């Protein structure tokens, strides 16, 4: 089963979802902005992405600039920031089994589906 962590307001995320629809494969959508995201979920995503927490952060978001830019944060503090402000999480994230990619550019999604 394919899972997409999707932000409907994001054009890249919508393109990623469209790619999944066009693939004809079965998938599930996680609207993490509505549902929220747990620490365990984030750590699992980071493992599948093979990334550090800061690599998953959208550092150009105003919330990041206003509250965290220039601060030295531990990995756990970065994870807590993403839990509190899920819009900081890069998107879309597509998971297939034990692998995941950030769908930027969208073609990266094709690599794992």
C-alpha positions as CSV (number, residue, x, y, z in Angstrom):
1,X,0.0,0.0,0.0
2,X,1.2,3.5,-0.9
3,X,0.7,6.3,1.6
4,X,1.0,10.0,0.9
5,X,1.3,12.7,3.5
6,X,-0.6,15.3,1.7
7,X,-1.2,19.1,2.1
8,X,-4.2,20.0,-0.1
9,X,-3.1,23.7,-0.2
10,X,0.3,22.8,-1.6
11,X,0.6,22.6,-5.4
12,X,3.5,20.1,-5.3
13,X,1.5,17.9,-3.0
14,X,-1.6,18.1,-5.3
15,X,0.7,17.2,-8.3
16,X,2.0,14.2,-6.3
17,X,-1.5,13.1,-5.5
18,X,-2.5,13.4,-9.1
19,X,0.5,11.2,-10.1
20,X,-0.7,8.5,-7.7
21,X,-4.2,8.7,-9.1
22,X,-2.9,8.3,-12.6
23,X,-0.7,5.4,-11.6
24,X,-3.9,3.3,-10.9
25,X,-2.3,1.9,-7.8
26,X,-4.0,1.8,-4.4
27,X,-3.0,4.5,-1.9
28,X,-4.1,6.2,1.2
29,X,-4.0,9.9,2.0
30,X,-2.8,11.2,5.4
31,X,-3.9,14.9,5.8
32,X,-1.4,15.5,8.6
33,X,-2.4,19.2,8.9
34,X,-5.9,18.1,10.0
35,X,-5.0,14.9,11.8
36,X,-1.7,16.1,13.4
37,X,1.4,13.9,13.6
38,X,2.9,12.0,16.5
39,X,6.5,11.8,17.5
40,X,6.5,8.1,16.7
41,X,5.1,8.8,13.2
42,X,7.7,11.5,12.6
43,X,10.5,9.3,13.7
44,X,9.3,6.5,11.5
45,X,9.1,8.9,8.5
46,X,12.6,10.1,9.2
47,X,13.9,6.5,9.3
48,X,12.2,5.7,6.0
49,X,13.4,8.9,4.4
50,X,16.9,8.4,5.8
51,X,17.0,12.0,6.9
52,X,17.7,14.0,10.0
53,X,14.8,16.1,11.5
54,X,16.2,19.4,10.3
55,X,16.3,18.1,6.7
56,X,12.5,17.6,6.8
57,X,11.8,21.2,7.9
58,X,10.6,23.8,5.5
59,X,13.0,26.5,6.8
60,X,11.5,29.2,4.6
61,X,8.1,29.0,6.4
62,X,7.3,32.2,8.4
63,X,6.8,30.2,11.5
64,X,10.3,28.7,11.3
65,X,11.8,32.1,10.6
66,X,9.9,33.8,13.4
67,X,10.3,31.2,16.1
68,X,13.3,29.0,15.4
69,X,15.7,30.6,12.9
70,X,19.2,31.1,14.3
71,X,18.6,28.8,17.3
72,X,20.5,25.7,17.9
73,X,18.0,22.9,18.4
74,X,18.4,19.2,19.2
75,X,16.8,16.6,17.0
76,X,14.1,16.2,19.6
77,X,13.4,19.9,19.6
78,X,13.1,20.0,15.8
79,X,10.7,17.1,16.0
80,X,8.6,18.8,18.7
81,X,8.5,22.0,16.4
82,X,7.1,19.9,13.5
83,X,4.5,18.3,15.8
84,X,3.4,21.7,17.1
85,X,3.5,23.2,13.6
86,X,3.0,20.4,11.0
87,X,3.1,23.0,8.2
88,X,6.8,23.0,8.7
89,X,7.1,19.4,7.3
90,X,8.2,19.1,3.7
91,X,5.6,17.7,1.5
92,X,4.4,15.6,-0.1
93,X,5.9,12.5,1.5
94,X,5.2,9.2,-0.3
95,X,5.8,5.9,1.5
96,X,6.0,2.5,0.0
97,X,6.9,-0.3,2.4
98,X,10.1,0.7,4.3
99,X,11.1,3.5,1.9
100,X,9.9,7.0,1.5
101,X,10.6,10.1,-0.6
102,X,9.7,13.7,-0.5
103,X,7.9,14.4,-3.8
104,X,10.0,17.4,-4.8
105,X,10.3,17.3,-7.7
106,X,7.2,15.1,-8.4
107,X,9.3,12.7,-10.5
108,X,10.9,11.4,-7.3
109,X,7.6,9.7,-6.5
110,X,7.8,7.6,-9.7
111,X,11.1,6.2,-8.4
112,X,9.4,4.3,-5.5
113,X,5.9,3.5,-6.8
